Amino acid sequence: MLSLAAVSCALVPPPPSTVIVGGGPAGLATAIMLAKRGYKKITVLDRLEPPAAPDDLEVWSDTARHYLIGLNGRGQRALKTIGAWDDVLEPFCSTVVGRKDWNPGASVDEGIERIFTDRGYLTRVIPRARMVSCLHRHVLQSYAGIIDVRHGVEVQDVRWTAGAGAADERAVLTCVPCVATGDAEACEATEEPYELDATLLVGADGSRRTIANAMEAEGTKRFRVNKFEDTNVRVYKTVPLTLPADWRGDINY
């Protein structure tokens, strides 16, 4: 069944135009995957400014300033499949050997036991923004003329135009050139809005949900939206701890 599905997907001709909203890891990886499958006109829109170069040590040397992403075996395989691991992401990752046990009262090197030694991979860690930088540079170097990444563009709205058939429908995006402000959730417009249409629209804009909200607003006219009850209730509580001076400071408690 998986082989038949893969063959059937490969036989679907690429659409005339594809727009991906969101230039994070998911958006850029999707663009690369589609380009490898023969899509020719792919536009990625992101409201933030272009990322710093992945080898800019002044930006990336202090990992405490960045949100880190762990790439396990499945993540590494996925990146290898789209050609974005070797010489793209891997050189900028750090290796994490996994959880360790340590008992208070033991010396720094005494009583350390590594857990999960039977796995066929080592988890790699990289700042999320640096991962974006690596994928962005890979796009510029390997997919120029195929993938067009436009930074400083906020998508404010989406509407759909009807055609003679389902294949003739278009998504029309209202785009606003902008610059980021101090507020992570806002940006300041620098030019007048313009419209951009797409045959295939991919929403990779995460928690902003511009595309998802527009689809839900369309309701049953064009989309079927399923919402599932969140049964995984999460309760967080912060408890301040003052650790003894002789406890290790390089592990999580």
Secondary structure, DSSP 8 states (H G I E B T S, - for coil): -HHHHHHHHHHS---S-EEEE--SHHHHHHHHHHHHTT---EEEEESS-----TT-HHHHS-GGGS-EEEE-HHHHHHHHHTT-STTTTGGG-EEE---EE--TTS-SSSS-EE---S-SS-EEEEEHHHHHHHHHHHHHHH-TTTEEEEESEEEEEEEEE--SSGGG-EEEEEEEEEEE-SSTT-EEE-S--EEEEESEEEE--GGG-HHHHHHHHHGGGT----------------------TTS-SSS--
